[in-house]
Amino acid sequence: MLTIEDDVHIGPYSILVLRTHPVSDIAKYGKITSTTSGPIHIMRGSWIGASVTILPNVTIGEGAVVGAGAVVTKNVESYTIVAGVPAKKIGTLK
């Protein structure tokens, strides 16, 4: 399930992935044998930069900012700034 609350800004070419496959499948079996899925929840007032990828089972907290090109693999706390691959906290908003 994808939930996007009010006043969320999402930059161009961003990807919200609700279903994917575990990398461990390829390492163990040499092919994809299963998939995983989960919700994405983007809370009110968040900004998602251009070309951001958000993976399943992630919540972007209220007022958070995700830098362009980031790959978000874990939840982002409210009013924090994350960037990078994988996304890491680089600041906070007051």
Buried (B, 14 or more C-beta within 10 A) or exposed (E): EEEBEEEBEBBEEBEBBBEEEEEEBEEEEEEEEEEEEEEBBBBEBBBBBEBBBBBBBBBBBBBBBBBBBBBBBEEBBBBBBBBEEEBEEEEEEE
